[in-house]
């Protein structure tokens, strides 16, 4: 059966479906030597080129979907190349042989925390599409005097320059306390508009002084994953993520092309051992 060209390209890891539509509109894709156009369908036996490079087309039964979580530090850009030479999130990711990583959503340069990457453009497209109502959760440090009225407004909804917006949930984080009029909250929403979390708090004349994404869909950022580190999702978590967006064909085999960032894991373990040694020495001193 034939499929839309942009869907085939997305599944083959060239980019998200939206990106592929842009490529086709810009005459960057050809089918059997002829320039492709939006609406073209292919069966997978054609010679498809993007920017002159032949694409290895993946069938619907190819069980090679990969997803990694990445702990983004502040100061990194969510672009493949930055004109100003700033570091990007792609600089630290492991290399793939026949495809490339596709970012699932973005974080601005001053936001840290969880980013997901996949080599499956269809999965990326669904996880970002508003119709699937994928929840994002953030840990937010807010500067200012946060009143109950502010919280009620943010859950009820406020008018921003690009339309109504609101948090689905707001919960004060009592375990994370700062001085100097800073309060921590966990907030969740099902949209990914530009700087939406910061703009929502700003609508109440409050300032976000730190923003960390801690969850995307059912994937939670691992606390032991250091900033700049990545880890591949296991088969169970991967299938759960796919099922959430209607990709019900379960992957039954799992031969990882990438695994945990072992160097990063060793640094985490080394830091843990050093902390344990310091605590042990301190206890010996206290018991003298």
C-alpha positions in Angstrom: 0.0 0.0 0.0 1.2 3.5 -0.7 1.8 6.1 2.0 2.2 9.8 2.1 5.8 10.8 1.2 6.3 12.9 4.4 5.2 10.0 6.6 7.7 7.6 5.0 10.5 10.2 5.3 9.6 10.8 9.0 9.6 7.1 9.8 12.9 6.7 8.1 14.5 9.2 10.6 15.1 12.2 8.2 13.0 14.5 10.4 9.5 15.1 11.8 6.5 15.0 9.5 6.2 18.8 9.7 9.8 19.2 8.7 9.4 16.9 5.8 6.4 18.8 4.5 8.6 21.9 4.6 11.4 20.0 2.7 9.0 18.9 0.0 7.5 22.4 -0.4 11.1 23.7 -0.8 11.8 21.2 -3.7 14.5 19.4 -1.6 13.0 15.9 -2.2 12.9 13.8 -5.4 11.2 10.5 -6.3 12.9 8.5 -9.0 14.6 11.6 -10.3 11.5 13.9 -10.3 11.0 16.7 -7.9 8.4 15.7 -5.3 5.4 17.7 -4.3 3.0 17.7 -1.4 0.4 15.0 -1.7 2.8 12.5 -3.4 2.5 8.9 -2.2 5.1 6.2 -2.4 5.2 2.4 -1.9 8.8 2.2 -0.6 10.3 0.7 -3.7 11.1 4.1 -5.2 14.5 5.9 -5.1 13.9 8.8 -2.8 16.5 11.5 -2.4 16.7 14.5 0.1 19.1 17.2 -0.9 20.5 14.7 -3.4 21.2 12.0 -0.8 19.5 8.6 -1.2 17.3 7.8 1.8 17.1 4.3 3.2 13.4 3.8 3.4 12.1 1.9 6.5 9.0 -0.3 6.3 6.3 -0.2 8.9 7.5 -3.5 10.3 11.1 -2.3 10.9 11.6 -2.6 14.7 14.3 0.0 15.1 12.6 2.8 17.0 14.9 4.4 19.6 14.2 7.1 22.2 16.7 8.6 24.6 16.2 11.0 27.5 18.6 13.9 27.8 19.2 16.2 30.8 19.7 19.6 29.1 21.8 22.2 31.0 21.0 25.9 30.8 22.9 27.6 28.0 22.4 25.0 25.3 20.4 25.7 22.2 17.7 23.3 20.8 19.0 23.6 17.2 21.5 21.5 15.2 23.7 24.4 14.5 23.7 27.9 16.1 24.9 30.9 14.0 26.5 32.4 17.1 28.5 29.3 17.8 26.7 28.5 21.1 26.6 24.9 22.2 23.6 22.8 21.2 21.8 19.8 22.6 22.9 17.7 19.6 26.6 18.2 20.4 26.5 15.6 23.2 24.2 13.0 21.7 25.4 9.6 20.5 25.9 9.1 16.8 23.4 7.0 14.7 24.6 5.1 11.6 21.7 5.5 9.1 19.5 8.2 10.6 19.6 11.1 13.0 18.0 12.2 16.3 14.8 14.2 16.1 14.0 16.4 19.1 10.6 15.9 20.7 9.7 19.5 21.6 12.1 22.2 22.6 13.4 24.1 25.7 14.6 27.7 25.6 18.2 28.5 26.3 17.6 29.4 30.0 15.5 26.3 30.7 17.0 23.0 31.8 15.8 19.4 32.3 14.2 16.6 30.3 14.4 16.5 26.5 13.4 13.4 24.5 15.0 12.4 21.2 14.0 9.7 18.7 15.0 8.4 15.3 11.3 7.8 14.5 9.8 10.9 12.9 6.2 9.6 13.2 6.6 9.0 16.9 8.1 12.5 17.3 5.2 14.1 15.3 2.6 12.4 17.4 4.2 13.3 20.7 4.3 17.0 19.8 0.9 17.2 18.1 -1.7 19.1 20.2 -4.4 16.5 19.4 -2.7 13.9 21.6 -2.8 16.1 24.7 0.7 15.1 25.9 1.3 16.4 29.4 4.5 18.2 30.3 5.6 18.9 34.0 8.0 21.5 35.2 9.6 22.4 38.5 9.5 26.2 38.7 11.2 28.6 41.1 9.1 31.8 41.3 10.4 35.1 42.6 7.7 37.2 44.3 4.8 37.0 46.7 2.7 34.2 45.3 -1.0 34.6 46.5 -3.8 32.0 46.3 -5.5 34.3 43.8 -2.6 34.1 41.5 -2.8 30.3 41.6 -6.5 30.3 40.9 -6.0 32.6 37.9 -3.4 30.3 36.5 -5.5 27.2 36.7 -8.7 29.0 35.5 -6.9 30.5 32.5 -5.4 33.9 31.5 -5.3 35.7 28.2 -1.8 35.8 26.6 -0.8 37.6 23.4 -1.4 34.3 21.5 -4.6 33.3 23.2 -5.9 31.7 26.4 -3.6 29.6 28.4 -3.6 27.8 31.8 -1.9 25.2 33.9 -3.7 21.9 34.4 -2.2 21.5 37.8 -0.2 23.6 40.3 1.4 22.1 43.4 3.6 23.9 45.9 6.9 22.0 46.5 7.5 22.4 50.2 10.6 20.2 50.1 12.4 22.7 47.8 12.6 26.0 49.7 14.7 29.1 49.0 15.1 32.3 50.9 14.8 35.8 49.4 11.1 35.5 48.4 11.6 32.5 46.1 9.0 29.7 46.0 9.0 26.4 44.2 6.0 24.8 42.4 5.4 21.8 40.2 3.2 22.8 37.2 1.8 20.8 34.3 0.2 21.6 31.0 -0.6 20.0 27.7 0.7 22.7 25.3 4.2 23.5 24.1 3.8 27.2 23.1 7.0 29.3 23.1 8.0 30.3 26.7 4.4 29.5 27.8 5.3 28.6 31.5 7.3 31.8 32.0 4.6 34.0 30.3 1.8 32.5 32.4 3.6 33.4 35.7 4.5 36.9 34.2 0.8 37.5 33.6 0.5 37.6 37.4 3.5 40.0 37.7 5.7 37.1 39.0 9.1 36.2 37.7 10.3 32.7 36.9 13.9 32.6 38.2 14.5 28.9 37.4 12.7 26.4 35.2 13.3 22.7 34.9 11.3 20.2 32.9 11.0 17.0 34.9 8.4 15.0 32.9 7.2 14.5 29.3 4.2 12.2 28.9 5.0 9.2 31.2 8.8 9.7 31.0 10.3 11.2 34.1 13.8 12.7 34.3 16.0 10.4 36.3 17.5 12.3 39.2 20.8 10.5 38.9 21.3 11.6 35.3 23.7 14.5 35.4 23.2 17.6 33.2 24.6 16.9 29.7 24.0 13.1 30.2 21.7 10.9 28.2 20.1 7.4 28.6 18.1 5.2 26.2 14.6 4.2 27.2 14.1 0.4 27.8 11.7 -1.7 25.8 8.8 -1.4 28.4 9.0 2.4 28.6 9.4 2.7 24.8 6.2 0.6 24.1 4.3 2.5 26.8 5.2 5.8 25.0 4.3 4.5 21.6 0.9 3.2 22.8 0.1 6.6 24.4 0.0 8.1 20.9 -1.7 5.3 19.1 1.3 3.3 17.8 -0.1 0.0 19.1 2.3 -2.3 17.3 4.4 -3.6 20.2 8.1 -3.9 19.8 9.1 -7.4 20.9 12.8 -7.3 20.3 15.3 -4.8 21.5 18.9 -4.7 20.3 20.1 -1.3 21.4 22.3 0.7 19.1 22.9 3.1 22.0 22.7 2.5 25.7 23.4 4.5 28.8 26.1 7.1 28.6 28.6 5.0 30.5 31.2 7.8 31.0 28.4 9.9 32.5 27.3 7.0 34.7 30.9 6.6 36.0 31.0 10.2 36.9 27.8 10.0 38.8 28.9 6.9 40.6 32.3 8.5 41.4 30.5 11.5 42.9 28.2 9.3 44.9 31.2 7.4 46.4 33.0 10.7 47.3 29.9 11.9 49.1 29.6 8.6 51.0 33.3 8.8 52.1 32.9 12.4 53.3 29.8 11.5 55.3 31.7 8.5 56.8 34.6 10.7 57.8 32.3 13.3 59.3 30.5 10.7 61.4 33.9 9.4 62.8 34.8 13.0 63.7 31.4 13.6 65.4 31.7 10.3 67.4 35.1 11.2 68.9 
